[in-house]
């Protein structure tokens, strides 16, 4: 007789593993299906920034979710360390957003005005104040905003720790298992068809990042989602050069990591699953990163890579149950915020699946919302 799982999760990235962890912790029989290795795609390519405030310049339904999720990381890091022995590299030393041109300055000042009325800890910095905070950053700026509560983790370590924790609670993690299609009977999800056979479950969660939209087409839902390639590279310095993350308005960031590593990203190339790293992409990042921190030129090259991030037309993720297929849930399209939103997404999906009450409104993330495309 075929085993029937309580929940089948499609996708072994940070979102799928977070959901598995929360469900397994609550006693459900869970299986995670990953077509490659755990955290093989965007979850290992990500910089791990927890930019709950740096990403937003005005009201957004994402803000309550982002702030709540950021608050969860301290406790989650301790829980995962105790349970698995893994250190996810949680650091909360702030983020500085930099403006170099007059246009960038105007936009950054607007973002600062938005946040200063909501969080008194957010500060505006002059060039002199920035250099006092971070002596190795250029003084040649128009202005800067310091967000002390934004932080970072090691994205790959977080994903693997969540998978390990889920397994400790009894979840089955199955790698190299590609899901070909969803199994539906009488508008009810009942499993998936994979390269190793059919796997049955009372509930199915699609958390396959940029690959989610393809799977859901068979259910009559056309998600407004597309892949975006992001290229990154890392260097190693003899001495630590940064404490806080530096994030320029032009999209380039420098994230200080353990072992005197600096992670620099990221380009943005839409509508491609091609993960080749281009010379132009790396050159563009090098140029912008050295503008922020000239001493970067002295660093030792480590490596470069690219990841495929799942973006949506309106910039909001899809989180919720399928409108016509009972027991089919989706958590995808988190774009650059997958690491940040992984704790709250895991808790939300677990709450909904076991029908626990939640005070978080997810109507803005509905699968059938009217999408107004961002520019």
C-alpha positions as CSV (number, residue, x, y, z in Angstrom):
1,X,0.0,0.0,0.0
2,X,1.3,3.5,-0.9
3,X,2.3,5.8,1.9
4,X,0.2,8.9,2.2
5,X,1.9,11.9,3.6
6,X,0.1,14.7,5.5
7,X,2.0,17.3,3.3
8,X,4.1,17.0,0.2
9,X,6.3,20.0,-0.4
10,X,7.6,20.7,-3.9
11,X,10.9,22.6,-3.6
12,X,13.9,22.3,-1.3
13,X,14.9,25.9,-1.1
14,X,14.7,28.1,2.0
15,X,10.9,28.6,1.7
16,X,10.1,24.9,1.3
17,X,12.5,23.9,4.1
18,X,11.0,26.5,6.4
19,X,7.5,25.2,5.8
20,X,8.7,21.6,6.3
21,X,10.4,22.6,9.6
22,X,7.3,24.2,11.0
23,X,4.9,21.4,9.9
24,X,7.2,18.6,11.1
25,X,7.7,20.4,14.5
26,X,3.9,20.3,14.9
27,X,3.8,16.6,14.3
28,X,2.8,16.3,10.7
29,X,4.1,13.6,8.3
30,X,6.0,15.7,5.7
31,X,8.1,15.0,2.6
32,X,10.2,17.6,0.8
33,X,11.0,17.0,-2.9
34,X,13.9,18.7,-4.5
35,X,14.9,18.2,-8.1
36,X,18.6,18.8,-7.4
37,X,20.3,19.3,-4.0
38,X,18.8,21.2,-1.0
39,X,19.2,25.0,-1.5
40,X,20.7,24.3,-5.0
41,X,19.2,27.4,-6.6
42,X,18.4,31.0,-5.4
43,X,18.6,30.0,-1.7
44,X,22.4,29.3,-1.9
45,X,23.1,32.1,-4.3
46,X,21.5,34.8,-2.1
47,X,23.5,37.3,-0.1
48,X,21.4,36.6,3.0
49,X,20.4,40.2,3.7
50,X,17.5,40.8,6.0
51,X,16.4,44.0,4.5
52,X,13.0,44.5,6.1
53,X,13.3,48.2,5.8
54,X,15.9,48.9,3.1
55,X,13.7,47.4,0.4
56,X,10.6,49.6,1.0
57,X,10.1,53.3,0.3
58,X,6.4,53.5,0.9
59,X,3.4,51.6,2.1
60,X,3.3,47.9,1.0
61,X,1.5,44.8,2.2
62,X,4.9,43.3,2.5
63,X,6.1,45.5,5.3
64,X,4.2,43.9,8.2
65,X,5.4,40.5,6.9
66,X,9.0,41.6,6.5
67,X,9.2,43.3,9.9
68,X,7.6,40.3,11.7
69,X,9.9,37.9,9.9
70,X,13.1,39.9,10.7
71,X,12.1,39.8,14.4
72,X,11.9,36.0,14.3
73,X,15.5,35.5,13.2
74,X,17.1,35.9,16.6
75,X,15.0,33.1,18.2
76,X,15.1,31.0,15.1
77,X,19.0,31.1,15.0
78,X,19.2,30.0,18.6
79,X,16.6,27.2,18.0
80,X,18.4,25.9,15.0
81,X,21.8,26.0,16.7
82,X,20.4,24.0,19.7
83,X,18.6,21.5,17.5
84,X,21.1,21.0,14.7
85,X,24.4,22.4,15.9
86,X,24.5,24.7,12.8
87,X,25.3,28.4,13.1
88,X,23.3,30.3,10.4
89,X,25.5,33.4,10.7
90,X,22.8,35.7,12.0
91,X,24.3,39.2,12.4
92,X,22.4,42.3,13.2
93,X,24.9,45.1,12.6
94,X,22.7,47.2,10.4
95,X,22.6,48.3,6.8
96,X,23.6,51.6,5.2
97,X,21.9,52.8,2.0
98,X,24.1,55.1,-0.1
99,X,23.2,57.8,-2.6
100,X,25.8,59.1,-5.1
101,X,23.8,61.3,-7.5
102,X,21.2,64.1,-6.9
103,X,18.4,61.8,-8.2
104,X,19.5,59.0,-5.9
105,X,19.7,61.5,-3.0
106,X,16.1,62.7,-3.6
107,X,14.8,59.1,-3.7
108,X,16.8,58.2,-0.6
109,X,15.6,61.2,1.4
110,X,12.0,60.2,0.5
111,X,12.7,56.7,1.8
112,X,14.2,58.2,5.0
113,X,11.2,60.4,5.6
114,X,8.9,57.4,5.2
115,X,10.8,55.4,7.8
116,X,11.8,58.1,10.3
117,X,8.1,58.5,11.4
118,X,7.8,54.7,11.9
119,X,11.2,53.8,13.4
120,X,13.2,56.4,15.5
121,X,16.4,54.3,15.2
122,X,16.7,55.0,11.4
123,X,19.3,57.8,10.9
124,X,20.4,60.1,8.2
125,X,24.2,60.2,7.8
126,X,26.4,62.9,6.3
127,X,29.6,61.8,4.6
128,X,31.6,62.5,7.8
129,X,29.2,60.5,9.9
130,X,29.4,57.6,7.5
131,X,33.1,57.5,7.7
132,X,33.0,57.6,11.5
133,X,30.7,54.6,11.3
134,X,32.5,52.8,8.5
135,X,36.0,54.2,7.9
136,X,36.7,52.2,4.8
137,X,33.7,53.4,2.9
138,X,34.1,56.4,0.5
139,X,33.4,59.9,1.6
140,X,32.3,60.8,-1.9
141,X,28.6,60.4,-1.3
142,X,25.5,62.6,-1.5
143,X,23.9,61.1,1.6
144,X,23.2,57.9,3.4
145,X,20.5,56.3,5.5
146,X,21.5,54.0,8.4
147,X,19.1,51.2,9.3
148,X,20.5,49.6,12.5
149,X,18.0,46.7,12.8
150,X,18.4,45.2,9.3
151,X,20.8,42.3,9.4
152,X,22.0,39.2,7.5
153,X,22.4,35.4,7.7
154,X,24.3,32.9,5.6
155,X,21.6,31.9,3.2
156,X,22.9,28.4,2.4
157,X,23.5,27.6,6.0
158,X,20.0,28.8,6.9
159,X,18.4,26.6,4.3
160,X,20.4,23.5,5.3
161,X,19.8,24.1,9.0
162,X,16.0,24.3,8.3
163,X,16.2,21.1,6.3
164,X,18.2,19.3,9.0
165,X,15.8,20.5,11.7
166,X,12.8,19.3,9.7
167,X,14.4,15.9,9.3
168,X,15.1,15.8,13.1
169,X,11.4,16.3,13.6
170,X,10.7,13.4,11.2
171,X,10.3,15.1,7.8
172,X,11.7,13.1,4.8
173,X,14.0,15.1,2.6
174,X,14.3,13.6,-0.9
175,X,16.8,15.1,-3.3
176,X,17.1,14.5,-7.0
177,X,13.4,14.0,-7.2
178,X,11.8,16.2,-9.9
179,X,8.1,16.8,-9.8
180,X,6.6,16.5,-13.3
181,X,3.0,17.2,-12.5
182,X,0.4,17.6,-9.7
183,X,-2.0,14.8,-8.9
184,X,-5.6,16.1,-8.6
185,X,-8.8,14.3,-8.0
186,X,-12.2,16.0,-7.9
187,X,-10.5,19.4,-7.4
188,X,-8.5,18.1,-4.5
189,X,-4.7,17.8,-4.3
190,X,-3.7,14.3,-3.5
191,X,0.0,14.0,-4.5
192,X,2.6,14.6,-7.3
193,X,4.1,12.6,-10.1
194,X,7.9,12.5,-10.0
195,X,10.8,11.0,-11.9
196,X,10.8,8.2,-9.2
197,X,7.0,7.6,-9.2
198,X,3.9,9.0,-7.7
199,X,4.0,10.4,-4.1
200,X,0.7,10.8,-2.3
201,X,-0.3,13.4,0.2
202,X,-3.4,15.0,1.7
203,X,-1.9,18.5,1.1
204,X,0.5,19.7,-1.5
205,X,2.6,22.9,-1.2
206,X,4.3,24.3,-4.3
207,X,7.4,26.2,-3.1
208,X,9.6,25.8,-6.2
209,X,10.7,29.4,-6.7
210,X,10.9,30.5,-10.3
211,X,9.8,27.0,-11.4
212,X,6.4,27.2,-9.6
213,X,4.4,28.8,-12.3
214,X,5.1,26.0,-14.8
215,X,3.7,23.4,-12.3
216,X,0.6,25.4,-11.6
217,X,-0.4,25.8,-15.3
218,X,-2.2,22.4,-15.3
219,X,-4.5,23.7,-12.6
220,X,-5.8,26.6,-14.7
221,X,-3.8,29.3,-12.8
222,X,-1.3,31.5,-14.8
223,X,0.9,33.1,-12.2
224,X,2.4,36.4,-13.2
225,X,5.9,35.2,-12.4
226,X,9.2,35.2,-14.2
227,X,12.8,34.3,-13.6
228,X,15.5,37.0,-12.9
229,X,19.2,36.1,-13.0
230,X,21.3,37.7,-10.4
231,X,25.1,37.6,-10.6
232,X,27.4,37.9,-7.6
233,X,31.0,37.5,-6.6
234,X,33.0,37.3,-3.4
235,X,36.4,38.5,-2.3
236,X,38.6,37.9,0.8
237,X,40.4,40.7,2.7
238,X,43.3,40.4,5.1
239,X,41.5,42.5,7.8
240,X,37.7,43.1,8.2
241,X,36.8,46.2,6.2
242,X,33.1,46.5,7.1
243,X,30.7,45.9,9.9
244,X,27.4,47.0,8.3
245,X,26.1,46.0,4.9
246,X,26.5,48.7,2.3
247,X,23.7,49.0,-0.3
248,X,23.9,51.7,-3.0
249,X,20.8,53.1,-4.6
250,X,22.1,51.8,-7.9
251,X,21.4,48.3,-6.7
252,X,24.9,47.1,-5.8
253,X,25.6,45.9,-2.3
254,X,28.5,44.7,-0.2
255,X,27.8,42.2,2.6
256,X,30.5,41.4,5.1
257,X,30.6,37.7,5.9
258,X,32.5,35.5,8.3
259,X,36.2,34.9,7.6
260,X,36.8,38.4,6.2
261,X,34.8,37.6,3.1
262,X,32.8,40.3,1.3
263,X,29.9,39.3,-0.9
264,X,29.1,41.7,-3.8
265,X,25.9,41.6,-5.9
266,X,23.8,41.7,-7.8
267,X,22.9,42.2,-11.4
268,X,19.4,41.7,-12.6
269,X,18.6,40.0,-15.9
270,X,14.9,39.1,-16.4
271,X,13.3,36.2,-18.2
272,X,16.2,33.8,-18.2
273,X,17.1,30.6,-16.5
274,X,20.7,30.8,-17.8
275,X,23.1,30.9,-14.8
276,X,26.2,31.7,-16.8
277,X,28.2,34.6,-15.2
278,X,29.0,37.3,-17.8
279,X,32.1,39.5,-18.0
280,X,29.9,42.5,-18.3
281,X,27.9,41.6,-15.2
282,X,31.0,41.2,-13.0
283,X,32.6,44.4,-14.5
284,X,29.5,46.4,-13.6
285,X,29.5,45.1,-10.1
286,X,33.2,45.7,-9.6
287,X,32.9,49.3,-10.8
288,X,30.0,50.1,-8.5
289,X,31.4,48.2,-5.5
290,X,34.7,50.0,-5.8
291,X,32.9,53.3,-5.9
292,X,31.4,52.5,-2.5
293,X,34.7,51.1,-1.1
294,X,37.9,51.9,-3.0
295,X,39.9,49.5,-0.8
296,X,38.1,46.6,-2.4
297,X,40.7,46.8,-5.2
298,X,43.2,45.3,-2.8
299,X,41.1,42.3,-1.9
300,X,41.8,38.7,-3.0
301,X,39.3,37.3,-5.6
302,X,37.4,34.2,-4.3
303,X,34.6,33.2,-6.7
304,X,31.6,34.2,-8.8
305,X,28.2,32.7,-9.3
306,X,24.6,33.4,-10.4
307,X,21.2,32.5,-9.1
308,X,17.6,32.6,-10.5
309,X,15.2,34.6,-8.4
310,X,11.4,34.3,-8.8
311,X,9.9,37.8,-9.5
312,X,6.2,38.6,-9.9
313,X,4.5,41.3,-12.0
314,X,3.6,43.4,-8.9
315,X,6.6,42.5,-6.8
316,X,4.5,40.6,-4.2
317,X,4.9,36.9,-3.5
318,X,2.1,34.4,-4.1
319,X,1.0,32.9,-0.7
320,X,-2.2,31.0,-0.3
321,X,-4.5,28.2,-1.3
322,X,-5.5,27.4,-4.8
323,X,-9.0,28.9,-5.4
324,X,-10.3,25.8,-7.1
325,X,-8.1,22.9,-5.9
326,X,-8.6,22.2,-2.2
327,X,-5.4,21.2,-0.3
328,X,-3.1,22.8,-2.9
329,X,-1.0,25.7,-1.5
330,X,1.5,28.0,-3.0
331,X,4.4,29.9,-1.5
332,X,6.5,31.4,-4.3
333,X,7.7,34.6,-5.9
334,X,9.5,36.1,-3.0
335,X,12.2,37.5,-5.3
336,X,15.0,39.2,-3.3
337,X,13.2,38.7,0.0
338,X,13.1,34.9,0.2
339,X,15.6,34.6,2.9
340,X,14.1,37.4,4.9
341,X,10.5,36.1,4.6
342,X,11.3,32.4,5.1
343,X,10.5,32.3,8.9
344,X,7.2,34.0,8.6
345,X,6.2,32.1,5.4
346,X,6.9,28.8,7.2
347,X,4.8,29.7,10.2
348,X,2.0,31.1,8.0
349,X,1.7,28.1,5.8
350,X,1.8,25.7,8.8
351,X,-0.9,27.7,10.5
352,X,-3.1,27.7,7.5
353,X,-2.6,24.0,6.8
354,X,-3.5,22.9,10.3
355,X,-6.2,25.6,10.4
356,X,-4.7,27.6,13.3
357,X,-5.8,31.2,13.6
358,X,-3.4,33.9,12.4
359,X,-3.6,37.7,12.6
360,X,-1.7,38.2,9.3
361,X,-3.8,39.2,6.3
362,X,-2.5,37.5,3.2
363,X,-5.2,38.6,0.8
364,X,-2.7,40.8,-1.1
365,X,-0.7,37.7,-1.9
366,X,-3.7,35.8,-3.4
367,X,-3.1,33.6,-6.4
368,X,-6.0,35.3,-8.3
369,X,-5.3,38.9,-7.3
370,X,-5.3,41.5,-10.1
371,X,-1.7,42.2,-10.8
372,X,-0.6,45.8,-11.6
373,X,2.9,45.4,-13.0
374,X,5.7,47.3,-11.5
375,X,8.0,49.3,-13.7
